[in-house]
Amino acid sequence: MPKDFKPSVITANDLLVGDVVYLDGLTWVRDLAQAEVLTDEADAEIRLLEASARTAEVVGVYLIPVETAKGTTQTIHFREAFRATGPSNYSHGKQERI
């Protein structure tokens, strides 16, 4: 039996910088709160195919399930929250500022 579709966001990595990005309509944003939340599975699959074709901008395009509560968007799986913080060593990237 297939799993129920959960609201999702399209994510990828910026091709030039490597940052985690999320699709907000036609543009890629670095803040999950600005991402477009897709609630229809068929629409999400079509949008995923379109985003995957943007190989000059991003790599590793896929859907992540999210929860939306009180006007915020949060990832369901800890992997995505961890991934958004950047490299796991403290001498580089976003985690250096934590």
C-alpha positions in Angstrom: 0.0 0.0 0.0 1.5 3.4 -1.0 2.2 6.0 1.7 0.0 9.0 2.0 1.5 12.1 0.4 2.6 14.7 3.0 3.0 18.4 2.2 6.5 18.7 0.7 9.1 21.2 -0.5 11.5 20.8 -3.4 15.1 21.0 -2.2 18.5 20.8 -3.9 22.1 22.1 -3.6 23.2 25.3 -5.3 25.5 24.2 -8.1 28.1 27.0 -7.6 28.1 27.6 -3.9 26.9 24.2 -2.6 24.3 25.7 -0.2 21.0 23.9 0.4 18.3 25.7 -1.5 14.5 25.3 -1.7 12.2 26.1 -4.6 9.8 29.1 -4.2 7.8 29.1 -7.4 10.4 29.9 -10.0 13.4 30.9 -7.8 15.7 29.1 -5.4 15.8 30.4 -1.9 18.1 29.5 1.1 15.4 29.9 3.7 12.9 27.0 4.2 10.3 29.5 5.4 10.2 31.1 2.0 9.8 27.8 0.1 6.6 26.9 -1.7 4.8 24.0 0.1 3.3 21.5 -2.3 0.2 19.7 -1.1 -0.9 17.9 -4.3 1.2 14.8 -5.1 0.7 15.0 -8.9 1.6 18.7 -8.9 4.7 18.0 -6.7 5.9 15.3 -9.1 5.6 17.6 -12.1 7.3 20.4 -10.3 10.1 18.0 -9.3 10.7 17.0 -12.9 10.8 20.7 -13.9 13.2 21.5 -11.1 15.4 18.5 -11.9 15.9 19.9 -15.5 17.5 23.1 -14.1 21.0 21.5 -14.2 22.8 24.8 -14.7 21.5 26.0 -11.3 21.2 23.1 -8.9 22.1 19.4 -8.3 20.5 16.7 -6.2 16.9 17.8 -6.5 14.3 15.9 -4.4 11.1 16.4 -2.3 11.2 16.6 1.5 8.1 16.3 3.6 7.4 19.3 5.9 5.0 20.3 8.6 3.4 23.7 8.6 2.1 25.0 11.9 1.5 28.5 13.1 2.8 30.0 9.9 6.2 28.2 10.0 7.5 25.4 7.9 9.7 22.8 9.4 11.2 19.6 8.1 9.9 16.3 9.5 13.2 14.4 9.3 16.2 15.5 11.3 18.5 14.8 8.3 17.1 17.8 6.5 17.5 20.2 9.5 21.1 18.9 9.8 21.8 19.2 6.1 20.7 22.9 6.1 23.3 23.8 8.7 26.1 23.1 6.2 29.3 21.0 6.6 29.6 19.0 9.8 33.1 20.2 10.7 33.2 23.5 12.6 35.9 25.2 10.6 33.7 25.8 7.6 30.4 27.2 6.6 27.3 27.9 8.6 28.1 25.7 11.6 31.1 27.9 12.4 28.7 30.7 13.4 26.7 28.5 15.7 
